[in-house]
Amino acid sequence: MAKIVHDDVLCEAHGVCTTIDPSRFELDDDDRLHIHDHEVSDADRPTVEQAVIRCPRQALSIRE
């Protein structure tokens, strides 16, 4: 199954991913990204792909 990979160094907490998929992505009070489920099902893949594509710092990716 595909998994989301997050690069803490690149992430600047713009929150685009949290807007696209708020049930999966969350920024805490310190602007650190938390991913609630790293595994990407086929049904969820289009939404996660949008979060990856729209990340301004390209801090997200999908690994097969």
Steps between C-alpha positions, in 0.01 A plus 500: 500500500619855428612720787532873556851628563548837671823702506512707823788708367314617190162550669423862587150432638308682228206270574395432143483126572284561808251686283490223239476208745436622857419150625852381409722809541513725808727783614559521873543818705872501414425477125623142476319276258344179627377236259227289655523216249811448286349215296319609185215284376392506136185689601700772681777530244351784289463723806846420631649560155344847498660575837837382366472698176387821669754501783689828441828356632461150354534357851256217431536201272346158448722194517385171349 
